[in-house]
Amino acid sequence: MNTLSGKQIAKWTIIVTSIFLILSVYFMGGGHGTYFFGKLFYPIPMMIAGVKGRITDLAMWLAIFQIPFYGFILHLVRHEKRKMIGLGILLIHIVLFFISMNIANGFN
């Protein structure tokens, strides 16, 4: 299996993060749109927003570093269990998405 180097992972996670942030902010429409994509891509920051009642600086920084953190975890795992770790990250992310849909329900 051809694995990505650390620099390639950093490059791709920065690209993906930028695209997801732009999409999320675009669809939020300055507070008059939908927060669905924010909850989908960044569930933990949106849970913080739901608890605090606004999108805080901490939530923004977590959103910026969340996907690169996922890539960093996968980069550290250098054995056969990489696919299982990736699946685990995906499943945890999905569960967090459903939790954020309930906690951040004020952000619709």
N, C-alpha and C positions, 0 to 999 in steps of 0.2 A: 504494500500500500504506500502510495506516494504521500508523504506528510508535508505540511507547510512549515516553513521556518518561522521563527519568532517575529521577524520583520514582516513577512507576508501576512501573518495573522493580525499583527497590529494594523497594517495597511487596510486589510479587508474589514476588520471590525470598526475602524474609523469611518470607512465608506458607508457601511451598513448603519452605523449609529447616526451619521449625518443624514442619510435618506430617511430613516425612521423619525428622527427629530423634526425634520422639515415637514414630513407628512402629518405628524401629530399636531404640530403648531398650526399648519395650514387648516386642518379640519377643526381645530379648536376655534378658529375664527375670532380671535380676540375675546373669547368668553361667550360668544353667541353661536358657536357651532356645537359639534359633538366631541366629547372626550373619549369616545370609544377606542380610538387608535392609541391614545395616550395610555389607557388602561391595558390595551392589548400588548403593546410593545414594552411598556414600563410600569408593571403592576405595583412594585414596591414604592416608587415615588408617588404614584397616584393614591396608594393607601395612606401615605403621609399627608398628602393634600386633603384627603377625606377626613382625617382626624383633625388636622389644623384648620380646615376651612378655606385654605388657599394653597397655592403652589409655592412652597418655600424654597429658599436657596439650597437647603440640604436635598430636597427632592430633585431640583434641577441638576445638582452635581451627581447624585446617584443615577439619574437618567443618562447623563453623559458617560459615566464609567461602567454602567451595567453590562452592556454587550461586550466591550473589551475585556471585562472581568470574566465573562463566560468563555471567551476565546483563550484567555490566560489559563484558566482552569484546564481546558482541553489541551493546551500546549504542554502543561506540566505532566499530563498523563501520557506516558510513552510506551504503553503496552496494549495487549489485546482488549483490555476492558475500556478502551477509549470510547467505543460505540455505546457501551452500557452507561458510562458517565454522561455522554452526550444525551442519551435518552432520558437519564435521570434529571438532567438540567431542564430538558424540554418539559417533562412531566411536572416538575416543581413549578416551572414558569406558568404552565396551564392552570395548575391549582391556584397559584397566586393571582392569576388573571381573574378567576371566578371569585376569589375573596375580594379583590379590589373592586369588582363590579358591585359588591354589596357594601363595602366600607365607604367607597367614594361615590355613593349614589347621589349625592348632592351635585356632583359634576356629571351632568348628562349631556 
